[in-house]
Amino acid sequence: MKQRLITGIIAGAFFLGLCLIGGIGYHSLIMVMALIGYYEFVRMIKLPSLGGAAILGYLGVLYLTFPWESLSLTMPLQQMQFLWLLLLLFLAVTVFTKNEIPIGQISLLFAGMVYIGMGFSYIIETRNTPDGHGLFWTFLMLSSIWSSDAGAYFTGRRFGRNKLWPAISPNKTVEGAIGGILLAIIAAVIFSFASGGLLTIGRAVLLGGSAAVVGQLGDLVQSAYKRTYGIKDSGKLLPGHGGILDRCDSWITVFPFVHILMLLPY
């Protein structure tokens, strides 16, 4: 617990400091986190982490999270255009290797690239929202996610009786999930009161509830992957916490969700 606490304080202070500053420093940090996350994913599914078709995945993650705007550059291809062309290249690998790299591996590598690359790209997009309130929206979503985690943990420990999904994550309970949703909504409503009219209470409830439900789903997705491949943590980068994917599994589902469904009011 001591190691976990020290790592959390140091890593949290570094991340939040760069988030406050914004700009290319923060953008570059998220890009590096995304690349490490994909490295962890490739290792988790037990494929060569720095060779073969995985290289295409790294290039895809890099393209999706590269600081184009911060460097005053224009993205050569829009995301959907790029993803289709990259998918074609992934499929071509199977052909050119005469099925030595089969379609199953290609599918996993491409899915992981989209899951991680798009997830982290929307974290960047949230900080750079055109309304100029990106820092507020980023802190709102992170606070809702973290409140959900805390609420689920402490409520589950105190009142947990009914298992939520024991085949995937045996320690999670229905009571904990409900506690996480309630605390996330409370956190978002507090942001509403402090927003000076930027965020209505109704929209805050929607965002807080979405962060909790989708964030818990993201956590279960990561748990399912780790259980399938027989590992406890996705990596060892953060002592006491695991890897990047262990810490950001909720982030990379919540941030795309609130953007794609246009839940952020800007």
Secondary structure, DSSP 4 states (H G I P E B T S, - for coil): -HHHHHHHHHHHHHHHHHHHH-HHHHHHHHHHHHHHHHHHHHHHTTS-TTSTTHHHHHHHHHHHHS-TTTTT---SS-HHHHHHHHHHHHHHHHHHTTTSS-HHHHHHHHHHHHHHHHHHHHHHHHHT-TTS-HHHHHHHHHHHHHHHHHHHHHHHHHH--SEEETTTEEEEEHHHHHHHHHHHHHHHHHHHHHTTTSS-HHHHHHHHHHHHHHHHHHHHHHHHHHHHHT-S-S-SSBTTTB-HHHHHTTHHHHHHHHHHTT-S--
